[in-house]
Structures are given as C-alpha cells and as structure tokens.
Amino acid sequence: MEFSNDIYGAECYPLYLATGSSTTREGTRSTGRILLWINRAHVAGGRLFIAPCDIAAPLEASTVSARIGGYVSDWWFEGTLVDGPDWPRVALNRLVVPGWSSFSNPSFCGRNVAFWQLHNGSQMTAHVVNLFDPRVRSSLAFGRVAVDESDMGWGVPPASWDQECTSATFRSESNQRTVMAPRAR
C-alpha cells in the first residue's frame, strides 16, 4: 500500500449552544456560545455522536454557519451536555468499537454504524455495529481491498444503507457485499 504525503485538513463546524435571540431588520439572530468544533455528527435515540476537530487556528465564530480548517479526530465520541462552572460544556466519551481505526470511514444509520476494518496490511472486514451496544455486531471478511492513496478513512468508500437501516452494502473496486444489521440483545 502506498500513501500520499499531502497535508491533511478538513472543514470544522461549530457545535453551538443558543442562549437567546434578537430580531433585527435582517431577521432573527441567535446568541450563544460555541461549545465544540466538529467535522461530522450523528443523532440516534436522543444521543449525539460526533467526530471532533482541533481547529488550525484559534477563532471564535460569530455565526452558527461558520466553518474553518482543522484536523479531525480518528475516533468518534458520544457527546453529553454537562454543567460547567460558567457555561454548559460537552463531555466526550470515546466510542470503544473493536476494529475501528482511521481507515474505517463510518456510515451511520439510526442506531447502527457500518465501517471497514483494515488488518494484516491490506485485508478488510466489513462490520455493522449497534451504537448502543458495540458488542452487538455483524461482520463479513472482504479480503483485499484497494485503498486510494491516503492514510485516512476516505481511502475506502463508505457503506450505503437501505431505508430501514437493516442492511449496509459495502463496495470495493471488484466486489459488493451486504451486511445485515445486528439485532439488539
């Protein structure tokens, strides 16, 4: 496997806590505070799962729609709003899912996440895991999968889900397989 050594960067977005609003001629404006910078988020069953960002330069955004460059965590976390000394803050608990790595390129649907696992240098296994109980999983060995010249997750295509979130289809350059979502225990 060969990798490119380009500088990695991603867009980061504010996770914003609105504390009020004001009305102007231009419309309604929210007031509040940025709690955390994130790259992606998924909500399931009232729970928030996020890929946080480290922003490239300190910045306080003035709008909810702000975005800046940064570096995305290899890991996903469950975020919980907790009281802080002055403001609420987001407590992050890392999702502990065996096989998850920077190559996983997760795809979320409801309470499930589909992701790739790289092992033995070039062998891939497709997994579908219940977010609320990561021990509940379905897996399928895929064999060798070509990874685009990257050491990040987008080197493999994300799985696509059916509308009911009951199965995820994984594709490689020469293969396509469907993995059924596990049933909760």
Secondary structure, 3 states (H helix, E strand, C coil): CCCCCCCCCEEEEEEEEEEEEEEECCEEEEEEEEEEEEEEEEEECCEEEEEEEEECCCCCCCCCCCCEEEEECCCCEEEEEECCCCCCEEEEEECCCCCCCCCCCCEEECCEEEEEEEECCCEEEEEEEECCEEEEEEEEEEEECCCCCCCCHHHCCCCEECCCCCEEEEECCCCEEEEECCCCC
